[in-house]
Amino acid sequence: MMQRKFLTLSLIFAALATSFSAAGDALPGKPNILFILTEDSGHLSFLGTPGLQTPNMDSLARSGVYFKNFFVGYPVCSPSKACIYTGLHNHENGILNNTQNYFKPASQLTDAERRNPIYVKNRIRDDLPTLVERLHDAGYYQGIAGKLHVAPLEKFPYDEFIKSCDGTSVTGFIARAKLTGKPWHLFDNVEVSHRPFTDSEKRKIKVNPADVKLPAFLADTPKVRQDWAEYLDAIENADKLVGEAMEALRASGQESNTILICMAGDHGAAFPHGKMTLYDFGLRVTMSINWPGLTHPAVSEALVSELDLTPTLLDLLGLPPLPMADGLSLRPVLQNPHTALGHDYIFAEISDKGPLPNNGMQERSVFDGRWHLIYREKLTPAWRQVQADSRDWKIWRNRTYDDTVNFREQYPAQYQILVEMDPQSFGGRVRPIELYDLQSDPDEMRDLAGDVKSRSQLIRLYEALRDWANSTHDSAVHIPATPPAGL
């Protein structure tokens, strides 16, 4: 594996070390874990997002350690969750696309469900332990609320499958866990931030389209503004459920013995440059770790990945590390947040057909905190998977896709971004390599892959990506020694 430096979180390890020994309802020395995940998002009012109010997630960000540079490893649901649970990239863990969302114990699967081709092909490798298996073996009582969407179910031995994510559901789970005398882990998967959003033509929403600010990659039309306002309103609805979960935790009296991870977004939202793309908007989400004993909240600039979460939790709980992982335990950073280092580079991938062996278009990216390179191969034919909610109106109420097409003459750059997202629908081309400087171009509108002045940055990132693909045995790509020419 590539040599990596440590880098990340902030000042909570001293507080954790003290608080873990406090008396509580769980087994001695075993804190509870509340992992809150809100889907398809990446914005908070804490970040200054115009038109948005997220007081509950803001409170967690301000009172805990907030990670300014937190990324997913694959920008769609099942593969992203597989990264969290295994600490491995998807070409190693086995889930390369969305799998069946069976929400029940493995013992309740029917023979037909077990034979479902999607469930059979898109699954975590049998020889890889998951976080849920490790916590099960350590004596934790575990629940999953809202959604699972990973496979196979045998690798997710949750004790409870809870349909709702509201405060009543969280209260009930904590009470039942207390009766077992075990420490508990609740993965609270909040779906309300996922499309379809509330239809503001039929029901009033809290966000005013006139108050929002669109990213540069979206056409600034009334319908796109409406779509973005509905997206922000969905985040506010998710924030309400986060607040209910926190109130349930406080009321239980177990807040002082519970590690809280709040990850807003398993990937970016279903817009161009977002979900199922390797642009910053598709990969960068928000994450905070909160612990009531923390006396010095902080904002970390470190490059952090969702692949770090399981290695970190296992280390903090004193459990054996994963046999192999791309993620790092962030414990050294928790002990020494101002000088400890972590990832030099953040890597991500998309496999547009999957599973391996895979002849579909392959997309990979590498980011160093400023410069972002995207590499693609197998571009003929130019076919990319487009999630239905990134395109369709009938079920998913996506207003942006059609309006970008309708206003293509007024917004040609934004239309071109949509064409490259969905090349098979427009006869579009897909670039083999792209390079962006996020310091001067945070919305990634100016591709510098052909810029002579940026050539050294391109070569450096390209070589890092090639080394990573080789060291992690990424057999779906064959990255040549020399970068392809930028368009």
C-alpha positions as CSV (number, residue, x, y, z in Angstrom):
1,M,0.0,0.0,0.0
2,M,1.1,3.6,-0.5
3,Q,2.8,5.2,2.4
4,R,0.4,7.7,3.9
5,K,0.8,10.3,6.6
6,F,-1.7,10.7,9.4
7,L,-4.0,13.8,9.2
8,T,-7.4,14.7,10.5
9,L,-9.9,15.4,13.3
10,S,-9.2,17.5,16.3
11,L,-9.2,17.8,20.1
12,I,-11.4,15.0,21.3
13,F,-9.2,12.1,22.3
14,A,-8.3,13.4,25.8
15,A,-12.0,13.9,26.4
16,L,-12.8,10.5,25.1
17,A,-10.2,8.8,27.2
18,T,-11.6,10.5,30.3
19,S,-15.3,10.0,29.5
20,F,-15.0,6.3,28.4
21,S,-14.3,5.4,32.0
22,A,-17.4,7.1,33.3
23,A,-20.2,5.1,34.7
24,G,-23.1,4.5,32.3
25,D,-25.7,2.0,31.2
26,A,-23.3,0.2,28.8
27,L,-20.5,-2.3,29.7
28,P,-17.5,-0.7,31.4
29,G,-15.2,1.0,29.0
30,K,-17.5,0.4,26.1
31,P,-19.2,3.7,24.9
32,N,-22.4,3.6,22.8
33,I,-22.2,4.8,19.2
34,L,-24.9,6.9,17.5
35,F,-24.0,7.2,13.8
36,I,-26.3,9.7,12.0
37,L,-26.2,9.7,8.2
38,T,-28.4,12.0,6.1
39,E,-28.6,11.0,2.5
40,D,-27.7,12.9,-0.7
41,S,-26.6,16.2,0.9
42,G,-23.6,18.2,1.8
43,H,-24.8,21.7,2.9
44,L,-25.3,23.2,6.3
45,S,-26.1,26.7,7.5
46,F,-22.9,26.3,9.6
47,L,-21.1,26.6,6.2
48,G,-22.9,29.8,5.3
49,T,-25.2,28.2,2.7
50,P,-27.7,31.0,1.6
51,G,-31.3,30.2,2.4
52,L,-30.6,27.2,4.6
53,Q,-31.2,26.8,8.4
54,T,-29.8,23.6,10.0
55,P,-29.6,24.5,13.7
56,N,-29.2,20.9,15.0
57,M,-26.4,19.8,12.7
58,D,-24.9,23.2,13.2
59,S,-24.9,22.7,16.9
60,L,-23.1,19.4,16.6
61,A,-20.5,21.0,14.3
62,R,-19.9,23.8,16.7
63,S,-19.7,21.7,19.9
64,G,-17.7,18.9,18.4
65,V,-15.0,18.5,15.8
66,Y,-16.1,19.5,12.3
67,F,-14.2,18.2,9.2
68,K,-14.0,20.8,6.5
69,N,-12.4,18.4,4.0
70,F,-14.4,15.2,4.3
71,F,-15.0,13.0,1.3
72,V,-16.8,9.8,0.2
73,G,-15.0,7.1,-1.8
74,Y,-17.8,6.5,-4.3
75,P,-20.6,8.9,-5.0
76,V,-23.7,6.7,-4.9
77,C,-25.5,5.0,-2.0
78,S,-24.5,1.3,-1.7
79,P,-20.8,1.7,-2.6
80,S,-20.4,4.7,-0.3
81,K,-21.9,2.8,2.6
82,A,-19.7,-0.2,1.8
83,C,-16.7,2.2,2.2
84,I,-17.9,3.2,5.6
85,Y,-18.5,-0.4,6.8
86,T,-15.2,-1.9,5.5
87,G,-12.6,0.9,5.4
88,L,-11.8,-0.3,1.8
89,H,-12.3,1.2,-1.6
90,N,-14.9,-0.5,-3.7
91,H,-12.7,-2.3,-6.2
92,E,-11.4,-4.1,-3.1
93,N,-14.6,-4.5,-1.0
94,G,-16.8,-5.8,-3.8
95,I,-19.7,-3.3,-4.1
96,L,-19.3,-1.4,-7.3
97,N,-22.9,-0.2,-7.8
98,N,-26.2,0.0,-5.9
99,T,-27.4,-3.4,-4.6
100,Q,-30.9,-4.5,-3.5
101,N,-32.2,-2.7,-0.5
102,Y,-33.4,-5.6,1.6
103,F,-34.3,-4.2,5.1
104,K,-34.5,-7.2,7.3
105,P,-32.4,-9.9,9.0
106,A,-30.6,-12.4,6.7
107,S,-32.7,-15.2,8.1
108,Q,-35.9,-13.6,6.7
109,L,-34.7,-13.5,3.0
110,T,-36.7,-15.6,0.6
111,D,-35.0,-17.9,-1.8
112,A,-36.0,-15.6,-4.7
113,E,-34.4,-12.6,-2.9
114,R,-31.2,-14.5,-2.3
115,R,-31.0,-15.3,-6.0
116,N,-31.7,-11.8,-7.2
117,P,-28.8,-11.1,-9.7
118,I,-28.2,-7.6,-8.3
119,Y,-28.0,-8.8,-4.8
120,V,-25.7,-11.7,-5.8
121,K,-23.3,-9.6,-7.8
122,N,-23.1,-6.4,-5.8
123,R,-22.0,-7.4,-2.4
124,I,-19.1,-7.1,0.1
125,R,-16.6,-9.9,-0.2
126,D,-17.2,-12.8,2.2
127,D,-13.7,-12.7,3.7
128,L,-13.9,-9.0,4.7
129,P,-15.2,-8.1,8.2
130,T,-17.7,-5.2,8.5
131,L,-18.0,-2.7,11.4
132,V,-21.3,-4.4,12.3
133,E,-19.7,-7.8,12.5
134,R,-16.9,-6.5,14.7
135,L,-19.3,-4.7,17.1
136,H,-21.5,-7.8,17.2
137,D,-18.5,-9.9,18.2
138,A,-17.6,-7.3,20.8
139,G,-21.1,-7.7,22.5
140,Y,-22.9,-4.6,21.1
141,Y,-26.6,-4.4,20.7
142,Q,-27.1,-2.9,17.3
143,G,-29.9,-1.2,15.3
144,I,-30.3,0.2,11.8
145,A,-33.0,2.8,11.2
146,G,-34.4,3.9,7.9
147,K,-32.3,2.1,5.3
148,L,-29.5,-0.4,4.9
149,H,-28.8,-0.8,1.2
150,V,-25.8,-3.0,1.4
151,A,-25.2,-6.7,1.0
152,P,-25.0,-9.5,1.9
153,L,-27.2,-9.3,4.9
154,E,-25.2,-11.9,6.8
155,K,-22.4,-9.3,7.1
156,F,-24.8,-6.9,8.8
157,P,-26.1,-8.7,11.9
158,Y,-28.2,-5.9,13.3
159,D,-30.5,-6.8,16.2
160,E,-33.2,-4.4,15.1
161,F,-34.4,-3.1,11.7
162,I,-36.3,0.1,12.4
163,K,-38.3,1.7,9.6
164,S,-38.6,5.3,11.0
165,C,-35.8,7.7,12.0
166,D,-37.9,10.0,14.2
167,G,-37.3,10.7,17.9
168,T,-39.8,8.1,19.1
169,S,-37.9,5.4,17.2
170,V,-34.6,6.4,18.6
171,T,-36.1,6.6,22.1
172,G,-37.5,3.1,21.8
173,F,-34.2,1.6,20.5
174,I,-32.2,3.1,23.3
175,A,-34.7,1.8,25.9
176,R,-34.6,-1.7,24.5
177,A,-30.9,-1.7,24.3
178,K,-30.7,-0.6,28.0
179,L,-32.6,-3.7,28.9
180,T,-29.9,-5.9,27.4
181,G,-27.2,-4.5,29.6
182,K,-25.0,-4.1,26.5
183,P,-23.4,-1.1,24.9
184,W,-25.3,-0.1,21.8
185,H,-24.7,1.1,18.2
186,L,-27.5,2.8,16.2
187,F,-26.9,3.6,12.6
188,D,-29.6,6.3,12.0
189,N,-30.0,6.5,8.2
190,V,-32.1,9.6,7.5
191,E,-33.6,9.5,4.0
192,V,-35.7,12.6,3.8
193,S,-32.9,14.6,2.2
194,H,-33.0,12.2,-0.8
195,R,-35.1,13.0,-3.9
196,P,-38.1,13.3,-4.4
197,F,-38.2,16.5,-2.5
198,T,-41.4,18.2,-1.4
199,D,-43.2,19.6,-4.4
200,S,-43.3,23.3,-3.6
201,E,-46.1,23.9,-6.1
202,K,-48.4,21.8,-4.0
203,R,-47.1,22.4,-0.5
204,K,-45.3,25.4,1.0
205,I,-41.7,24.9,1.8
206,K,-39.5,26.8,4.3
207,V,-36.8,27.9,1.8
208,N,-37.4,30.8,-0.6
209,P,-35.9,30.3,-4.1
210,A,-35.1,34.0,-4.1
211,D,-32.8,33.6,-1.1
212,V,-30.6,30.8,-2.5
213,K,-27.3,31.0,-4.3
214,L,-26.8,28.4,-7.0
215,P,-23.3,26.9,-7.7
216,A,-21.8,28.0,-11.0
217,F,-22.4,24.6,-12.6
218,L,-26.2,25.0,-12.5
219,A,-28.2,27.1,-14.9
220,D,-29.7,30.0,-13.0
221,T,-33.3,29.6,-14.1
222,P,-36.5,29.9,-12.0
223,K,-37.1,26.2,-12.1
224,V,-33.6,25.3,-11.1
225,R,-33.8,27.8,-8.3
226,Q,-37.0,26.1,-7.2
227,D,-35.3,22.7,-7.4
228,W,-32.4,23.9,-5.3
229,A,-34.7,25.5,-2.7
230,E,-36.6,22.2,-2.5
231,Y,-33.3,20.4,-2.0
232,L,-32.3,22.8,0.9
233,D,-35.8,22.3,2.4
234,A,-35.2,18.6,2.4
235,I,-32.0,19.1,4.3
236,E,-33.9,21.2,6.8
237,N,-36.4,18.3,7.2
238,A,-33.4,16.0,7.8
239,D,-32.0,18.4,10.4
240,K,-35.3,18.2,12.3
241,L,-34.9,14.4,12.6
242,V,-31.3,14.9,13.7
243,G,-32.6,17.2,16.4
244,E,-35.1,14.6,17.5
245,A,-32.4,11.9,17.7
246,M,-30.3,14.2,19.8
247,E,-33.1,15.0,22.2
248,A,-33.9,11.2,22.5
249,L,-30.2,10.6,23.4
250,R,-30.2,13.4,26.0
251,A,-33.5,12.2,27.5
252,S,-32.0,8.7,27.9
253,G,-29.3,9.9,30.2
254,Q,-26.6,8.2,28.0
255,E,-25.3,11.2,26.1
256,S,-22.2,11.3,28.3
257,N,-21.3,7.8,27.2
258,T,-22.1,8.0,23.5
259,I,-19.8,8.7,20.6
260,L,-21.8,10.7,18.0
261,I,-20.9,10.8,14.3
262,C,-23.0,13.1,12.2
263,M,-22.3,12.6,8.4
264,A,-24.5,14.8,6.3
265,G,-24.4,13.1,2.9
266,D,-23.4,9.6,1.7
267,H,-22.5,11.6,-1.4
268,G,-23.5,14.8,-3.2
269,A,-27.1,15.6,-4.3
270,A,-28.7,14.5,-7.5
271,F,-27.7,17.5,-9.7
272,P,-25.1,17.8,-12.5
273,H,-21.6,17.6,-10.9
274,G,-23.2,15.8,-8.0
275,K,-24.3,12.3,-7.4
276,M,-22.6,9.6,-9.5
277,T,-19.9,12.1,-10.6
278,L,-16.3,12.5,-9.3
279,Y,-16.5,16.3,-9.1
280,D,-16.1,18.0,-5.7
281,F,-19.9,18.4,-5.3
282,G,-20.3,14.7,-5.7
283,L,-17.6,13.7,-3.2
284,R,-17.4,16.4,-0.5
285,V,-19.9,16.0,2.3
286,T,-20.1,17.2,5.9
287,M,-19.1,15.3,9.0
288,S,-18.6,16.1,12.7
289,I,-17.7,14.0,15.7
290,N,-19.2,15.1,19.0
291,W,-18.4,14.1,22.5
292,P,-19.9,16.0,25.5
293,G,-16.6,15.9,27.4
294,L,-14.9,17.8,24.6
295,T,-13.8,21.2,26.0
296,H,-12.1,22.6,22.8
297,P,-14.3,22.3,19.7
298,A,-12.5,22.6,16.5
299,V,-12.7,22.8,12.7
300,S,-10.2,20.5,11.1
301,E,-8.7,21.3,7.7
302,A,-7.4,17.7,7.3
303,L,-8.1,15.5,4.3
304,V,-10.5,12.9,5.7
305,S,-12.3,10.0,4.1
306,E,-15.4,8.0,5.1
307,L,-13.0,5.0,4.9
308,D,-11.4,6.3,8.1
309,L,-14.5,5.9,10.3
310,T,-14.4,2.2,11.0
311,P,-10.7,2.0,11.6
312,T,-11.0,5.0,14.0
313,L,-14.0,3.5,15.9
314,L,-12.3,0.1,16.3
315,D,-9.1,1.8,17.6
316,L,-11.0,4.0,20.1
317,L,-13.0,1.0,21.4
318,G,-9.8,-1.1,21.8
319,L,-11.0,-3.7,19.2
320,P,-8.6,-5.4,16.8
321,P,-8.0,-3.5,13.6
322,L,-9.3,-4.6,10.2
323,P,-7.1,-7.1,8.5
324,M,-6.7,-4.7,5.6
325,A,-7.9,-1.1,5.2
326,D,-7.4,1.9,3.0
327,G,-8.7,4.1,5.8
328,L,-6.6,5.3,8.8
329,S,-7.3,5.3,12.5
330,L,-7.5,8.9,13.4
331,R,-6.6,8.3,17.0
332,P,-3.2,9.9,16.8
333,V,-4.8,13.1,15.5
334,L,-7.3,13.1,18.3
335,Q,-4.4,13.0,20.7
336,N,-2.4,15.7,18.8
337,P,-4.7,17.6,16.5
338,H,-2.4,20.5,15.7
339,T,0.6,18.6,14.4
340,A,-0.5,15.1,13.4
341,L,-1.0,14.5,9.7
342,G,-3.1,12.1,7.7
343,H,-3.9,11.6,4.1
344,D,-1.7,13.2,1.5
345,Y,-4.3,12.4,-1.2
346,I,-8.0,11.4,-1.2
347,F,-9.0,8.9,-3.9
348,A,-12.4,8.0,-5.3
349,E,-13.9,5.9,-8.1
350,I,-16.9,5.1,-10.3
351,S,-17.4,1.9,-12.2
352,D,-20.0,2.7,-14.7
353,K,-21.2,-0.9,-15.3
354,G,-19.7,-3.2,-12.6
355,P,-19.2,-5.6,-11.1
356,L,-15.7,-6.9,-11.9
357,P,-14.5,-8.0,-14.4
358,N,-15.8,-4.8,-15.8
359,N,-15.6,-3.5,-19.4
360,G,-17.6,-0.3,-18.8
361,M,-16.2,3.2,-18.5
362,Q,-13.9,3.6,-15.5
363,E,-13.6,6.9,-13.6
364,R,-11.0,7.7,-10.9
365,S,-10.0,10.8,-9.0
366,V,-7.3,12.2,-6.7
367,F,-7.4,15.3,-4.6
368,D,-4.6,16.9,-2.5
369,G,-6.5,19.6,-0.8
370,R,-6.3,22.1,-3.6
371,W,-5.7,20.3,-6.9
372,H,-8.2,17.8,-8.2
373,L,-7.6,15.4,-11.1
374,I,-10.2,13.1,-12.7
375,Y,-9.1,10.3,-15.0
376,R,-11.3,8.1,-17.2
377,E,-10.7,5.2,-19.6
378,K,-12.9,2.9,-21.8
379,L,-14.6,5.9,-23.2
380,T,-16.0,4.2,-26.3
381,P,-18.9,4.0,-26.5
382,A,-19.5,7.1,-24.4
383,W,-21.9,5.6,-21.9
384,R,-22.1,6.6,-18.2
385,Q,-24.6,5.4,-15.6
386,V,-27.0,8.2,-14.7
387,Q,-29.1,7.7,-11.6
388,A,-32.8,8.1,-12.3
389,D,-33.1,10.8,-9.7
390,S,-30.5,12.9,-11.4
391,R,-32.6,13.0,-14.6
392,D,-36.3,12.0,-14.2
393,W,-39.3,14.1,-13.4
394,K,-42.1,11.6,-13.1
395,I,-41.0,9.8,-10.0
396,W,-38.1,11.9,-8.7
397,R,-39.3,15.4,-9.6
398,N,-36.0,16.5,-10.9
399,R,-36.6,20.0,-12.3
400,T,-33.0,20.8,-13.1
401,Y,-32.3,18.3,-15.9
402,D,-35.1,19.3,-18.3
403,D,-34.7,23.0,-17.6
404,T,-31.0,22.9,-18.3
405,V,-31.8,21.4,-21.7
406,N,-34.5,23.9,-22.4
407,F,-32.2,26.9,-21.6
408,R,-29.1,25.4,-23.3
409,E,-28.5,28.5,-25.5
410,Q,-28.6,30.8,-22.5
411,Y,-26.5,28.5,-20.3
412,P,-24.1,26.6,-22.7
413,A,-21.5,25.8,-20.1
414,Q,-24.1,24.3,-17.7
415,Y,-25.7,22.4,-20.6
416,Q,-22.3,21.0,-21.6
417,I,-21.8,19.7,-18.0
418,L,-25.2,17.9,-18.3
419,V,-24.3,16.5,-21.7
420,E,-21.1,15.0,-20.3
421,M,-23.0,13.6,-17.3
422,D,-25.4,11.9,-19.7
423,P,-23.4,11.5,-23.0
424,Q,-25.5,8.6,-24.4
425,S,-28.6,10.8,-24.5
426,F,-27.0,13.7,-26.4
427,G,-24.2,12.1,-28.4
428,G,-21.7,13.8,-26.1
429,R,-18.0,13.2,-25.5
430,V,-16.4,12.5,-22.1
431,R,-13.0,13.9,-21.3
432,P,-10.3,11.3,-20.5
433,I,-8.6,13.7,-18.0
434,E,-9.6,16.9,-16.1
435,L,-7.7,19.1,-13.7
436,Y,-9.1,21.8,-11.4
437,D,-7.6,24.3,-9.0
438,L,-10.3,24.5,-6.2
439,Q,-8.5,27.4,-4.6
440,S,-9.5,29.7,-7.6
441,D,-12.3,27.6,-9.0
442,P,-14.3,25.9,-6.2
443,D,-17.2,25.0,-8.6
444,E,-14.8,23.3,-11.0
445,M,-15.8,25.2,-14.2
446,R,-12.3,25.7,-15.7
447,D,-10.5,22.5,-16.8
448,L,-6.8,23.0,-16.6
449,A,-5.7,19.7,-18.0
450,G,-4.5,21.3,-21.2
451,D,-2.9,24.3,-19.4
452,V,0.9,24.3,-19.8
453,K,1.3,26.2,-16.5
454,S,-0.5,23.5,-14.6
455,R,1.3,20.6,-16.2
456,S,3.5,19.8,-13.2
457,Q,0.4,19.6,-11.0
458,L,-1.3,17.2,-13.4
459,I,1.8,15.0,-13.6
460,R,2.2,14.8,-9.9
461,L,-1.5,13.9,-9.3
462,Y,-1.5,11.5,-12.2
463,E,1.5,9.6,-10.8
464,A,-0.1,9.5,-7.4
465,L,-3.3,8.1,-8.9
466,R,-1.4,5.5,-10.9
467,D,0.5,4.4,-7.8
468,W,-2.7,4.1,-5.9
469,A,-4.4,2.0,-8.6
470,N,-1.4,-0.3,-8.7
471,S,-1.0,-0.7,-4.9
472,T,-4.7,-1.4,-4.4
473,H,-4.9,-3.9,-7.3
474,D,-7.5,-1.9,-9.2
475,S,-7.7,-4.4,-12.1
476,A,-10.5,-2.5,-14.0
477,V,-8.1,0.2,-15.0
478,H,-4.8,0.2,-16.9
479,I,-3.4,3.6,-16.4
480,P,-0.6,4.3,-18.8
481,A,2.7,5.9,-17.8
482,T,1.9,9.0,-19.8
483,P,-1.3,11.0,-19.1
484,P,-3.8,11.4,-21.9
485,A,-4.0,14.8,-23.6
486,G,-6.6,17.2,-22.1
487,L,-9.4,18.5,-24.3
